[in-house]
């Protein structure tokens, strides 16, 4: 809630008051202690209605140069809710904030251009270090400082509130940020490789953290969709966006670092997989955020308005190029993602079918890692790594060949298969012993002790009548012996 306080000259009073009365608005006119020819107008309105209401008042006679102040009025008892339908752009009710507010929040998420590029470079540097160190904690730290939440979500906000300038700025910011992050990651990777802080012979594709961010998958797609939807929901409902921003960065920054590592190590398949994953994440973050905002009630469409205003102008051409570029990237990314996801599904099914055979049923599947399925670009066989757990005494020399043949039949491609075996020894618990369980023994001893106390009270001899010869030695709970549930010496009474 906001309170508009404006100095209203006597010459403008009648027209402005008539306009407010026509709107059935609740307002107050207060005397001006400093001037006799004016009064102060106080009008409480919704947050997103300030600009529209002020424009309406100026059209109704309020001087454009009149002293005007807008302050918070959260405790106001006067609410002009009926003005929302006419003056507030955005979802009705409590589902989302108004267009001006969500525009302001989206713009506040993105810092100045120099700061934005600096944070993009620093986050990529930190992510590169985390991947090469195989440290998930360092990678998470890179996500925290990444500035991509604002630039990624602003495109969707600009699309739904019909702010084409915000949409274009978001696209440009995303592009510049990714370029800065990639170049920074390449420089850092090259420096640590050439200075031998990281061995040049390191098999980077086998580093666990690198492997997480070089292949698109259904789970990675779920991360991108959830991150975009969560970011839009937080942005539109006036909730903290910081946590959702980490999720957005999780889908962007590590992939940029992985692409840079593949570039320095001259591994084109690794670079291609990381780039496809990166583009998939960016595209689906924007789509998910747009869909979430539409679901919240933001119904404006930048595409529809651009089509309505279509004409031979430079601005229309720029919008058309942005739309065509996004559609082309989205289509290419969707095709590449579908190709690899389908290949990955066939690989998983083939491995599972092979291990279900009688001779391999004793094996436990630990994981399947699939190299990115480039569509024949580099003419190299795809690589699949299967990790199984097996008894140390079991030998399966033909497992890799059997999996390879099964995958060739299912995928129709030449596949190189590596099998990693985690050996273990197992000692099965013995059964059928005569010793009673510990709880049973403890309860039995407790029963013996209780019955012994009762017997002691009934047959207790006079004091001094008991001698050493009358003490009955006992290993359990007897009349004169005490032993714990775990055994021990008897204690005399």
Secondary structure, 3 states (H helix, E strand, C coil): CEEEEEEEEHHHHHHHHHHHHHCCCCCEEEECCCCCCEEEEEEEECHHHHHHHHHHHHHCCCCCCCCEEEEECCCCCCCCHHHHHHHCCECCCCCCCEHHHHHHHHHHHCCCHHHHHHHHHHHHHHHHHHHHCCCHHHHHHHHHHCCHHHHHHHHHHHHHCCCHHHHHHHHHHHHHHHHHHHHHHHHHHHHHHHCCCCCCCCCHHHCHHHHCCCCCCHHHHHHHHHHHHHHHHHHHCCCCCHHHHHHHHHCCHHHHHHHHHHHHCCCHHHHHHHHHHHHHHHHHHHHHHHHHHHHCCCCCCHHHHHHHCCCCCHHHHHHHHHHHHHHHHHHHHHHHHHHHHHHHHHHHHHHHHHHCCHHHCCCEEEEEEECCCCCCCCCCCEEEEEEEEEECCCCCCCHHHHHHHHHHHHHCCCEEEEEEEEEECCCCCCCCCCCCCHHHHHHHHHHHHHHHHHHHHHCCCCCCCCCHHHCCCCCCCCCCCCCECCECCCCCC
